[in-house]
Amino acid sequence: MKFCCIGNKVALVTLGMLLLGWVGSKGLVPQDEYLSGIVWPEPPVVDPGDATTAPSDAVVLFDGTDMSAFEGGNWKVENGYAEVRGGGVKTKQAFGSCQLHIEFATPEEVKGNGQGRGNSGVYLMERYEIQVLDSYENPTYFDGQCGAIYKQQPPAVNASRKPGEWQSYDIIFDAPTFDEEGKLTKPGYVTVLHNGIVIHHHFEIQGGTFYNQPPHYTAHPEKLPIHIQDHGDPVRIRNVWVRENIGPLIGKKPE
Ligand code: MG
């Protein structure tokens, strides 16, 4: 009898636990949910586009039809791309920290070697170059091959496609900052994906990228144009866009 009562109690407790679990799973009993107390605005809705179009909140720099977002240089526009004919181009609009997407193709007809094959470059703020080069079976100095932060850091891997094939850079750039005396207060940082593969992850930029001198910073405005280099090779670009609002969503913290 005594044993029987203990058995009943165990059965009742077990049944109770099962019931609580079921009710809890239906959301009828408050759970121990963590609440930060921060009041978040709703994240803006962005149409991300597809592989060939820009997101809805991007500044389109080149959609395959005209180069009117750029100035300088002579680039031939045809078949949805622009090809270097002579002279670099820079955006009319200035940019600081940003996300930049650009597609490029080095010439299908291979000419030259090393730095003389399919050379161009994406210059953030007109001074921080992400090298563009035909680096498909084309040895050169590593901190000057395709994807290098020129003369500062080679790409982590060589993700280059064959000459003539379309390639992409997705660049996330944090612009450097300077105080009123022109002293650097925060270096620039850059993350780069080449054909979807991370080749730089939050790399600390050491300053302007130069051929004939070590990298160094010189104070400059918060925003400057993006420059696409002409290095004498008929490199092509297409589908170029930039997003400026890359900071975190700001919530309101409790008093
Ligand atoms: Mg270059």
py3Dmol code that shows the C-alpha trace and the ligand (Angstrom):
import py3Dmol

protein = """\
ATOM      1  CA  MET A   1       0.000   0.000   0.000  1.00  0.00           C
ATOM      2  CA  LYS A   2       2.761   2.383   0.996  1.00  0.00           C
ATOM      3  CA  PHE A   3       4.643   1.505  -2.159  1.00  0.00           C
ATOM      4  CA  CYS A   4       1.429   2.081  -4.134  1.00  0.00           C
ATOM      5  CA  CYS A   5       1.039   5.680  -2.780  1.00  0.00           C
ATOM      6  CA  ILE A   6       4.596   6.584  -3.647  1.00  0.00           C
ATOM      7  CA  GLY A   7       3.969   5.212  -7.094  1.00  0.00           C
ATOM      8  CA  ASN A   8       0.883   7.420  -7.511  1.00  0.00           C
ATOM      9  CA  LYS A   9       2.784  10.523  -6.431  1.00  0.00           C
ATOM     10  CA  VAL A  10       5.522   9.824  -8.947  1.00  0.00           C
ATOM     11  CA  ALA A  11       2.902   9.326 -11.638  1.00  0.00           C
ATOM     12  CA  LEU A  12       1.144  12.615 -10.732  1.00  0.00           C
ATOM     13  CA  VAL A  13       4.386  14.603 -10.727  1.00  0.00           C
ATOM     14  CA  THR A  14       5.364  13.128 -14.076  1.00  0.00           C
ATOM     15  CA  LEU A  15       1.950  13.933 -15.545  1.00  0.00           C
ATOM     16  CA  GLY A  16       2.203  17.512 -14.211  1.00  0.00           C
ATOM     17  CA  MET A  17       5.611  17.997 -15.791  1.00  0.00           C
ATOM     18  CA  LEU A  18       4.362  16.694 -19.119  1.00  0.00           C
ATOM     19  CA  LEU A  19       1.358  19.050 -18.996  1.00  0.00           C
ATOM     20  CA  LEU A  20       3.538  22.071 -18.157  1.00  0.00           C
ATOM     21  CA  GLY A  21       5.869  21.202 -20.990  1.00  0.00           C
ATOM     22  CA  TRP A  22       2.962  20.943 -23.434  1.00  0.00           C
ATOM     23  CA  VAL A  23       1.402  24.229 -22.298  1.00  0.00           C
ATOM     24  CA  GLY A  24       4.797  25.923 -22.411  1.00  0.00           C
ATOM     25  CA  SER A  25       5.420  24.693 -25.930  1.00  0.00           C
ATOM     26  CA  LYS A  26       2.118  26.280 -26.983  1.00  0.00           C
ATOM     27  CA  GLY A  27       3.269  29.672 -25.699  1.00  0.00           C
ATOM     28  CA  LEU A  28       0.624  29.814 -23.002  1.00  0.00           C
ATOM     29  CA  VAL A  29       3.112  30.218 -20.157  1.00  0.00           C
ATOM     30  CA  PRO A  30       5.780  32.962 -20.153  1.00  0.00           C
ATOM     31  CA  GLN A  31       9.179  31.511 -20.824  1.00  0.00           C
ATOM     32  CA  ASP A  32      12.520  32.834 -19.614  1.00  0.00           C
ATOM     33  CA  GLU A  33      13.022  34.899 -22.748  1.00  0.00           C
ATOM     34  CA  TYR A  34      15.891  37.379 -22.747  1.00  0.00           C
ATOM     35  CA  LEU A  35      14.856  40.909 -23.702  1.00  0.00           C
ATOM     36  CA  SER A  36      17.595  43.502 -24.280  1.00  0.00           C
ATOM     37  CA  GLY A  37      15.275  46.451 -23.710  1.00  0.00           C
ATOM     38  CA  ILE A  38      16.607  48.113 -26.861  1.00  0.00           C
ATOM     39  CA  VAL A  39      13.878  49.482 -29.103  1.00  0.00           C
ATOM     40  CA  TRP A  40      14.884  48.643 -32.657  1.00  0.00           C
ATOM     41  CA  PRO A  41      13.597  50.457 -35.722  1.00  0.00           C
ATOM     42  CA  GLU A  42      12.499  48.114 -38.453  1.00  0.00           C
ATOM     43  CA  PRO A  43      15.415  47.328 -40.771  1.00  0.00           C
ATOM     44  CA  PRO A  44      14.770  49.034 -44.131  1.00  0.00           C
ATOM     45  CA  VAL A  45      13.502  46.737 -46.834  1.00  0.00           C
ATOM     46  CA  VAL A  46      15.992  46.386 -49.698  1.00  0.00           C
ATOM     47  CA  ASP A  47      15.364  44.532 -52.925  1.00  0.00           C
ATOM     48  CA  PRO A  48      18.707  42.745 -53.335  1.00  0.00           C
ATOM     49  CA  GLY A  49      18.364  42.445 -57.113  1.00  0.00           C
ATOM     50  CA  ASP A  50      19.912  39.464 -58.812  1.00  0.00           C
ATOM     51  CA  ALA A  51      23.350  38.594 -60.111  1.00  0.00           C
ATOM     52  CA  THR A  52      23.124  41.204 -62.849  1.00  0.00           C
ATOM     53  CA  THR A  53      21.335  44.090 -61.135  1.00  0.00           C
ATOM     54  CA  ALA A  54      22.073  46.389 -58.210  1.00  0.00           C
ATOM     55  CA  PRO A  55      20.265  46.348 -54.877  1.00  0.00           C
ATOM     56  CA  SER A  56      17.455  48.893 -54.645  1.00  0.00           C
ATOM     57  CA  ASP A  57      19.358  51.141 -52.221  1.00  0.00           C
ATOM     58  CA  ALA A  58      22.598  51.217 -54.234  1.00  0.00           C
ATOM     59  CA  VAL A  59      24.077  54.068 -56.235  1.00  0.00           C
ATOM     60  CA  VAL A  60      24.418  52.547 -59.689  1.00  0.00           C
ATOM     61  CA  LEU A  61      27.737  53.572 -61.214  1.00  0.00           C
ATOM     62  CA  PHE A  62      27.506  51.526 -64.398  1.00  0.00           C
ATOM     63  CA  ASP A  63      24.594  49.380 -65.512  1.00  0.00           C
ATOM     64  CA  GLY A  64      25.984  48.548 -68.929  1.00  0.00           C
ATOM     65  CA  THR A  65      24.463  51.464 -70.807  1.00  0.00           C
ATOM     66  CA  ASP A  66      26.519  54.584 -70.110  1.00  0.00           C
ATOM     67  CA  MET A  67      29.459  55.841 -68.100  1.00  0.00           C
ATOM     68  CA  SER A  68      27.798  59.103 -67.074  1.00  0.00           C
ATOM     69  CA  ALA A  69      28.502  58.440 -63.391  1.00  0.00           C
ATOM     70  CA  PHE A  70      32.207  58.737 -64.221  1.00  0.00           C
ATOM     71  CA  GLU A  71      34.406  61.462 -65.620  1.00  0.00           C
ATOM     72  CA  GLY A  72      37.743  61.464 -67.396  1.00  0.00           C
ATOM     73  CA  GLY A  73      39.140  58.742 -69.603  1.00  0.00           C
ATOM     74  CA  ASN A  74      37.869  57.279 -72.799  1.00  0.00           C
ATOM     75  CA  TRP A  75      36.022  54.022 -72.319  1.00  0.00           C
ATOM     76  CA  LYS A  76      34.069  52.300 -75.048  1.00  0.00           C
ATOM     77  CA  VAL A  77      30.594  51.117 -74.018  1.00  0.00           C
ATOM     78  CA  GLU A  78      29.149  48.171 -75.932  1.00  0.00           C
ATOM     79  CA  ASN A  79      27.318  44.924 -75.230  1.00  0.00           C
ATOM     80  CA  GLY A  80      26.694  45.866 -71.607  1.00  0.00           C
ATOM     81  CA  TYR A  81      30.277  46.539 -70.659  1.00  0.00           C
ATOM     82  CA  ALA A  82      32.805  49.382 -70.802  1.00  0.00           C
ATOM     83  CA  GLU A  83      36.332  48.838 -72.052  1.00  0.00           C
ATOM     84  CA  VAL A  84      39.408  50.969 -71.403  1.00  0.00           C
ATOM     85  CA  ARG A  85      40.510  52.886 -74.454  1.00  0.00           C
ATOM     86  CA  GLY A  86      42.654  55.494 -72.804  1.00  0.00           C
ATOM     87  CA  GLY A  87      42.737  57.171 -69.415  1.00  0.00           C
ATOM     88  CA  GLY A  88      41.416  56.209 -66.027  1.00  0.00           C
ATOM     89  CA  VAL A  89      37.973  57.270 -64.863  1.00  0.00           C
ATOM     90  CA  LYS A  90      36.686  58.469 -61.523  1.00  0.00           C
ATOM     91  CA  THR A  91      33.190  58.768 -60.123  1.00  0.00           C
ATOM     92  CA  LYS A  92      31.597  62.193 -60.156  1.00  0.00           C
ATOM     93  CA  GLN A  93      30.172  61.410 -56.748  1.00  0.00           C
ATOM     94  CA  ALA A  94      32.494  61.079 -53.761  1.00  0.00           C
ATOM     95  CA  PHE A  95      32.315  58.126 -51.375  1.00  0.00           C
ATOM     96  CA  GLY A  96      33.748  57.234 -47.992  1.00  0.00           C
ATOM     97  CA  SER A  97      32.961  53.994 -46.199  1.00  0.00           C
ATOM     98  CA  CYS A  98      30.976  51.812 -48.548  1.00  0.00           C
ATOM     99  CA  GLN A  99      30.185  48.459 -50.097  1.00  0.00           C
ATOM    100  CA  LEU A 100      31.364  48.326 -53.692  1.00  0.00           C
ATOM    101  CA  HIS A 101      30.517  45.718 -56.300  1.00  0.00           C
ATOM    102  CA  ILE A 102      32.360  45.683 -59.604  1.00  0.00           C
ATOM    103  CA  GLU A 103      32.785  43.063 -62.300  1.00  0.00           C
ATOM    104  CA  PHE A 104      35.774  43.017 -64.601  1.00  0.00           C
ATOM    105  CA  ALA A 105      37.360  40.952 -67.341  1.00  0.00           C
ATOM    106  CA  THR A 106      40.974  41.033 -68.430  1.00  0.00           C
ATOM    107  CA  PRO A 107      41.573  40.675 -72.207  1.00  0.00           C
ATOM    108  CA  GLU A 108      40.812  37.261 -73.660  1.00  0.00           C
ATOM    109  CA  GLU A 109      43.706  37.714 -76.020  1.00  0.00           C
ATOM    110  CA  VAL A 110      46.719  37.331 -73.781  1.00  0.00           C
ATOM    111  CA  LYS A 111      49.495  39.843 -74.349  1.00  0.00           C
ATOM    112  CA  GLY A 112      52.462  40.672 -72.156  1.00  0.00           C
ATOM    113  CA  ASN A 113      53.280  39.182 -68.811  1.00  0.00           C
ATOM    114  CA  GLY A 114      53.598  40.059 -65.151  1.00  0.00           C
ATOM    115  CA  GLN A 115      52.285  43.543 -64.444  1.00  0.00           C
ATOM    116  CA  GLY A 116      51.863  44.077 -68.184  1.00  0.00           C
ATOM    117  CA  ARG A 117      48.928  41.691 -68.572  1.00  0.00           C
ATOM    118  CA  GLY A 118      45.367  42.833 -67.907  1.00  0.00           C
ATOM    119  CA  ASN A 119      46.403  45.538 -65.464  1.00  0.00           C
ATOM    120  CA  SER A 120      43.826  47.928 -64.023  1.00  0.00           C
ATOM    121  CA  GLY A 121      42.829  48.706 -60.474  1.00  0.00           C
ATOM    122  CA  VAL A 122      40.038  49.824 -58.201  1.00  0.00           C
ATOM    123  CA  TYR A 123      41.171  52.832 -56.171  1.00  0.00           C
ATOM    124  CA  LEU A 124      39.066  53.560 -53.109  1.00  0.00           C
ATOM    125  CA  MET A 125      39.162  57.277 -52.369  1.00  0.00           C
ATOM    126  CA  GLU A 126      41.533  57.643 -55.356  1.00  0.00           C
ATOM    127  CA  ARG A 127      44.439  56.286 -53.276  1.00  0.00           C
ATOM    128  CA  TYR A 128      43.883  52.767 -51.926  1.00  0.00           C
ATOM    129  CA  GLU A 129      44.257  50.320 -54.810  1.00  0.00           C
ATOM    130  CA  ILE A 130      42.795  46.846 -55.024  1.00  0.00           C
ATOM    131  CA  GLN A 131      44.844  45.504 -57.910  1.00  0.00           C
ATOM    132  CA  VAL A 132      43.173  44.216 -61.065  1.00  0.00           C
ATOM    133  CA  LEU A 133      45.458  41.994 -63.118  1.00  0.00           C
ATOM    134  CA  ASP A 134      45.350  38.868 -65.239  1.00  0.00           C
ATOM    135  CA  SER A 135      46.736  36.556 -62.571  1.00  0.00           C
ATOM    136  CA  TYR A 136      45.723  33.328 -64.288  1.00  0.00           C
ATOM    137  CA  GLU A 137      49.017  31.483 -64.705  1.00  0.00           C
ATOM    138  CA  ASN A 138      50.815  34.812 -64.842  1.00  0.00           C
ATOM    139  CA  PRO A 139      53.406  35.121 -62.063  1.00  0.00           C
ATOM    140  CA  THR A 140      54.325  38.528 -60.701  1.00  0.00           C
ATOM    141  CA  TYR A 141      55.237  39.870 -57.264  1.00  0.00           C
ATOM    142  CA  PHE A 142      52.614  38.580 -54.864  1.00  0.00           C
ATOM    143  CA  ASP A 143      51.651  41.935 -53.367  1.00  0.00           C
ATOM    144  CA  GLY A 144      50.974  43.144 -56.903  1.00  0.00           C
ATOM    145  CA  GLN A 145      48.924  40.254 -58.260  1.00  0.00           C
ATOM    146  CA  CYS A 146      45.158  40.356 -58.802  1.00  0.00           C
ATOM    147  CA  GLY A 147      43.362  41.117 -55.549  1.00  0.00           C
ATOM    148  CA  ALA A 148      46.417  42.536 -53.781  1.00  0.00           C
ATOM    149  CA  ILE A 149      46.194  45.659 -51.694  1.00  0.00           C
ATOM    150  CA  TYR A 150      48.917  47.016 -53.894  1.00  0.00           C
ATOM    151  CA  LYS A 151      52.389  46.688 -52.283  1.00  0.00           C
ATOM    152  CA  GLN A 152      50.802  46.025 -48.891  1.00  0.00           C
ATOM    153  CA  GLN A 153      49.168  42.615 -48.816  1.00  0.00           C
ATOM    154  CA  PRO A 154      48.797  39.790 -51.346  1.00  0.00           C
ATOM    155  CA  PRO A 155      45.379  38.148 -51.622  1.00  0.00           C
ATOM    156  CA  ALA A 156      44.938  35.207 -49.225  1.00  0.00           C
ATOM    157  CA  VAL A 157      44.326  32.978 -52.249  1.00  0.00           C
ATOM    158  CA  ASN A 158      44.464  33.411 -56.008  1.00  0.00           C
ATOM    159  CA  ALA A 159      40.809  33.101 -57.062  1.00  0.00           C
ATOM    160  CA  SER A 160      41.416  34.401 -60.600  1.00  0.00           C
ATOM    161  CA  ARG A 161      39.419  33.176 -63.558  1.00  0.00           C
ATOM    162  CA  LYS A 162      40.811  32.736 -67.043  1.00  0.00           C
ATOM    163  CA  PRO A 163      41.514  35.740 -69.299  1.00  0.00           C
ATOM    164  CA  GLY A 164      38.315  37.082 -70.836  1.00  0.00           C
ATOM    165  CA  GLU A 165      36.044  35.558 -68.183  1.00  0.00           C
ATOM    166  CA  TRP A 166      33.979  37.841 -65.980  1.00  0.00           C
ATOM    167  CA  GLN A 167      35.141  38.195 -62.405  1.00  0.00           C
ATOM    168  CA  SER A 168      33.845  40.157 -59.434  1.00  0.00           C
ATOM    169  CA  TYR A 169      35.044  42.133 -56.464  1.00  0.00           C
ATOM    170  CA  ASP A 170      32.810  42.738 -53.490  1.00  0.00           C
ATOM    171  CA  ILE A 171      34.571  45.273 -51.321  1.00  0.00           C
ATOM    172  CA  ILE A 172      33.582  46.455 -47.860  1.00  0.00           C
ATOM    173  CA  PHE A 173      35.545  49.546 -46.980  1.00  0.00           C
ATOM    174  CA  ASP A 174      35.861  51.478 -43.747  1.00  0.00           C
ATOM    175  CA  ALA A 175      37.399  54.830 -44.579  1.00  0.00           C
ATOM    176  CA  PRO A 176      40.244  56.180 -42.435  1.00  0.00           C
ATOM    177  CA  THR A 177      39.646  59.237 -40.300  1.00  0.00           C
ATOM    178  CA  PHE A 178      41.868  62.201 -39.433  1.00  0.00           C
ATOM    179  CA  ASP A 179      41.707  64.901 -36.790  1.00  0.00           C
ATOM    180  CA  GLU A 180      41.756  68.632 -37.470  1.00  0.00           C
ATOM    181  CA  GLU A 181      45.554  68.668 -37.523  1.00  0.00           C
ATOM    182  CA  GLY A 182      45.519  65.982 -40.194  1.00  0.00           C
ATOM    183  CA  LYS A 183      46.712  63.252 -37.840  1.00  0.00           C
ATOM    184  CA  LEU A 184      45.367  59.778 -38.489  1.00  0.00           C
ATOM    185  CA  THR A 185      42.777  58.867 -35.854  1.00  0.00           C
ATOM    186  CA  LYS A 186      41.624  55.564 -37.353  1.00  0.00           C
ATOM    187  CA  PRO A 187      43.186  53.610 -40.220  1.00  0.00           C
ATOM    188  CA  GLY A 188      41.100  52.346 -43.083  1.00  0.00           C
ATOM    189  CA  TYR A 189      40.008  48.716 -43.179  1.00  0.00           C
ATOM    190  CA  VAL A 190      38.980  46.627 -46.122  1.00  0.00           C
ATOM    191  CA  THR A 191      37.342  43.272 -46.697  1.00  0.00           C
ATOM    192  CA  VAL A 192      37.447  41.921 -50.244  1.00  0.00           C
ATOM    193  CA  LEU A 193      35.733  38.979 -51.894  1.00  0.00           C
ATOM    194  CA  HIS A 194      37.122  37.941 -55.269  1.00  0.00           C
ATOM    195  CA  ASN A 195      34.656  35.841 -57.226  1.00  0.00           C
ATOM    196  CA  GLY A 196      32.814  35.265 -53.946  1.00  0.00           C
ATOM    197  CA  ILE A 197      35.914  34.163 -52.031  1.00  0.00           C
ATOM    198  CA  VAL A 198      37.334  36.154 -49.116  1.00  0.00           C
ATOM    199  CA  ILE A 199      40.823  37.339 -50.013  1.00  0.00           C
ATOM    200  CA  HIS A 200      41.112  40.076 -47.371  1.00  0.00           C
ATOM    201  CA  HIS A 201      39.239  40.042 -44.087  1.00  0.00           C
ATOM    202  CA  HIS A 202      39.185  43.389 -42.279  1.00  0.00           C
ATOM    203  CA  PHE A 203      42.689  44.234 -43.475  1.00  0.00           C
ATOM    204  CA  GLU A 204      44.175  47.333 -41.863  1.00  0.00           C
ATOM    205  CA  ILE A 205      45.231  49.600 -44.710  1.00  0.00           C
ATOM    206  CA  GLN A 206      48.701  51.029 -44.091  1.00  0.00           C
ATOM    207  CA  GLY A 207      48.149  54.148 -46.164  1.00  0.00           C
ATOM    208  CA  GLY A 208      48.080  55.115 -49.804  1.00  0.00           C
ATOM    209  CA  THR A 209      49.278  52.455 -52.243  1.00  0.00           C
ATOM    210  CA  PHE A 210      52.318  53.522 -54.236  1.00  0.00           C
ATOM    211  CA  TYR A 211      54.666  51.902 -56.737  1.00  0.00           C
ATOM    212  CA  ASN A 212      57.773  53.797 -55.728  1.00  0.00           C
ATOM    213  CA  GLN A 213      57.373  54.590 -52.045  1.00  0.00           C
ATOM    214  CA  PRO A 214      56.223  52.889 -48.876  1.00  0.00           C
ATOM    215  CA  PRO A 215      52.552  53.192 -47.944  1.00  0.00           C
ATOM    216  CA  HIS A 216      51.691  56.220 -45.885  1.00  0.00           C
ATOM    217  CA  TYR A 217      48.663  58.255 -44.990  1.00  0.00           C
ATOM    218  CA  THR A 218      48.050  61.826 -46.012  1.00  0.00           C
ATOM    219  CA  ALA A 219      45.001  63.543 -44.558  1.00  0.00           C
ATOM    220  CA  HIS A 220      42.079  63.753 -46.956  1.00  0.00           C
ATOM    221  CA  PRO A 221      38.353  64.553 -46.970  1.00  0.00           C
ATOM    222  CA  GLU A 222      35.751  62.125 -45.620  1.00  0.00           C
ATOM    223  CA  LYS A 223      34.611  61.323 -49.139  1.00  0.00           C
ATOM    224  CA  LEU A 224      36.476  61.103 -52.417  1.00  0.00           C
ATOM    225  CA  PRO A 225      35.804  59.567 -55.840  1.00  0.00           C
ATOM    226  CA  ILE A 226      36.362  55.929 -56.721  1.00  0.00           C
ATOM    227  CA  HIS A 227      38.956  55.683 -59.479  1.00  0.00           C
ATOM    228  CA  ILE A 228      39.261  52.887 -62.039  1.00  0.00           C
ATOM    229  CA  GLN A 229      42.769  52.668 -63.418  1.00  0.00           C
ATOM    230  CA  ASP A 230      43.960  52.645 -66.989  1.00  0.00           C
ATOM    231  CA  HIS A 231      47.263  50.776 -67.103  1.00  0.00           C
ATOM    232  CA  GLY A 232      47.394  50.422 -70.876  1.00  0.00           C
ATOM    233  CA  ASP A 233      45.381  47.205 -71.148  1.00  0.00           C
ATOM    234  CA  PRO A 234      41.831  46.940 -72.575  1.00  0.00           C
ATOM    235  CA  VAL A 235      40.227  45.717 -69.360  1.00  0.00           C
ATOM    236  CA  ARG A 236      36.419  45.619 -69.237  1.00  0.00           C
ATOM    237  CA  ILE A 237      33.998  46.427 -66.428  1.00  0.00           C
ATOM    238  CA  ARG A 238      30.273  45.945 -65.909  1.00  0.00           C
ATOM    239  CA  ASN A 239      27.608  45.986 -63.179  1.00  0.00           C
ATOM    240  CA  VAL A 240      29.216  48.529 -60.873  1.00  0.00           C
ATOM    241  CA  TRP A 241      27.345  49.763 -57.831  1.00  0.00           C
ATOM    242  CA  VAL A 242      28.001  51.114 -54.385  1.00  0.00           C
ATOM    243  CA  ARG A 243      26.039  51.197 -51.125  1.00  0.00           C
ATOM    244  CA  GLU A 244      26.871  53.872 -48.609  1.00  0.00           C
ATOM    245  CA  ASN A 245      24.710  52.909 -45.650  1.00  0.00           C
ATOM    246  CA  ILE A 246      26.756  50.051 -44.277  1.00  0.00           C
ATOM    247  CA  GLY A 247      26.747  51.038 -40.592  1.00  0.00           C
ATOM    248  CA  PRO A 248      24.765  49.057 -38.037  1.00  0.00           C
ATOM    249  CA  LEU A 249      21.085  49.679 -37.415  1.00  0.00           C
ATOM    250  CA  ILE A 250      20.818  51.987 -34.392  1.00  0.00           C
ATOM    251  CA  GLY A 251      18.370  51.080 -31.633  1.00  0.00           C
ATOM    252  CA  LYS A 252      17.251  53.129 -28.643  1.00  0.00           C
ATOM    253  CA  LYS A 253      18.694  51.855 -25.396  1.00  0.00           C
ATOM    254  CA  PRO A 254      16.623  52.067 -22.205  1.00  0.00           C
ATOM    255  CA  GLU A 255      17.259  55.084 -19.913  1.00  0.00           C
TER     256      GLU A 255
END
"""
ligand_1 = """\
1
MG
Mg 46.854 48.308 -61.272
"""
view = py3Dmol.view(width=600, height=400)
view.addModel(protein, "pdb")
view.setStyle({"model": 0}, {"cartoon": {"style": "trace"}})
view.addModel(ligand_1, "xyz")
view.setStyle({"model": 1}, {"stick": {}})
view.zoomTo()
view.show()
